[in-house]
């Protein structure tokens, strides 16, 4: 039996073309970002980038140079995937997996990496065979990466525009144009999750104190940055730069929702006074209300900007209170305006009270037990007269009898209430002198009609209640004209006098 034996040089092989196709979905900017961040992670004091179109081809010439005095210490890291990287243990450096140059190489037709320890050439023959060779050519300082990159003119322009988003920690140029050194609007310290390699090189999640920088949005677009490199676009009032490693997904183009919410809540705590009505309503700003990191002042500012300082929460247990709040120019926040977790943050900050707490509707005796009622035997003559008068009006205006209660409840805010065909007068609130049909007839009539309106509708602000008051007032006039004797004292005399004068005028009028 013949056996064929083949010696393999490694466990894995990488198809360069297949990797290049996978990487194209990340866009052309990643090529520059990978190489620039590698240069920034060194001891370089400047970085120079060139990206120029090669005429009559869908190719571009790329060159990135830095002046790190030590250069590339291990030249093999230029082509060995996932080699151990010292950056993994340093949370203040961007690199993790030693992938940057290798990913860029997949997009190149040819490349050269020169440094203080030698030079690597990556070449392809006319037949497409790939080769790598190392020479002893050395630079005195720094490193240079050169490559011919497959890139259309539109992709080249997009890549250059993407580089303009960077927040360079050292002077950096692209095609001899200096990138603007962004000046943060605000800087503060906070503890955030990060990733650090342990003694065996395994990345471990931890939390440590770091610096957060808040920047103006670039041309209306904001990003979360990791040490000057934009990671993900956010619809937020400002860009946020974290000065340590951020926990990222495998493609390094996003953060977890929990991390984002925590980070942005910390920013809002610092910047809430600069929110506007429009920015306070942004979903990502609203989402910070659900974060345990959000402060009470920040919560109140968000609601101030969105609903104003005079606001209540819709109270399903006291619907009239909602109408009363609206009538007093309070914004009534509907229950569906926020999620359960956001409401928890609002309640924790006491940023909005239920309408029933701010504008409670007086409860009728049908809603609970009677408290401290004055027995009829202790009523004054004025109280008894008002009670009889109200009962008479009920029969005439409502068509049914009512029960009268005199209540001794100074702690209650109402002066009277009506419900269950019971009219209650709060004597301490009204004062005993109020119970005088001779001196206070108009006020008595006004209060009785107001309360009788609730025989038809409980809500003071409803159209039905207003129509009820108009109808009762019209009936009151007809009753006075038809039966002036039922009205006490001076009012009855007034009606009788008016009727006599009308009769006299009618008799004297010529036919």
Number of C-alpha atoms within 10 A of each C-alpha: 3 4 5 5 6 6 5 7 7 6 5 7 7 9 9 15 12 10 14 17 12 10 18 15 9 13 12 24 18 20 23 22 19 19 19 23 20 18 24 23 16 18 14 20 15 18 23 20 23 18 21 17 18 15 9 6 11 15 21 22 17 19 22 21 21 25 20 22 17 17 25 22 11 11 18 12 18 20 18 13 16 13 14 15 16 14 19 23 19 16 19 19 20 22 20 22 15 21 18 24 19 17 20 21 22 22 23 24 16 19 22 20 21 25 27 22 20 19 22 22 16 18 17 13 9 7 6 9 8 13 11 13 10 15 11 11 12 15 17 13 17 23 26 22 19 19 23 21 25 19 21 16 16 10 17 21 16 14 20 18 12 17 21 16 21 21 22 23 14 13 15 22 19 17 12 10 12 15 17 14 13 14 12 15 12 14 15 12 13 14 13 21 17 20 22 20 19 12 8 7 13 13 16 13 12 12 13 12 13 19 14 25 21 22 20 18 17 12 7 11 15 21 23 25 25 23 25 20 21 22 19 14 14 16 16 20 25 24 25 27 23 22 20 23 23 24 18 16 10 7 9 12 13 17 16 11 9 9 15 17 23 19 23 23 27 24 26 26 18 17 16 20 13 11 19 15 15 10 19 22 17 13 11 18 22 20 19 28 29 22 20 15 18 23 20 17 15 24 27 20 23 26 22 19 18 18 17 14 15 15 23 25 22 23 20 14 11 19 16 22 26 29 20 20 23 17 11 11 11 19 20 20 20 12 13 9 10 16 14 12 15 18 18 16 22 22 14 14 17 12 22 23 16 21 29 21 13 16 17 19 21 17 14 18 18 12 10 8 8 11 10 10 15 15 10 13 7 10 14 11 11 15 21 18 16 20 23 12 18 22 18 18 25 20 12 15 19 16 10 12 16 21 15 19 22 22 20 16 18 13 9 13 12 17 18 22 22 26 19 13 18 19 23 22 25 23 22 15 18 14 10 14 11 17 23 17 21 12 13 12 18 11 13 18 17 12 15 20 21 21 20 26 24 20 16 15 16 17 20 18 16 12 10 15 20 17 14 19 19 13 14 20 17 12 16 17 13 12 17 17 15 13 13 19 15 14 19 14 13 13 18 17 14 14 19 18 13 13 15 12 12 11 12 11 11 11 10 8 8 6 5
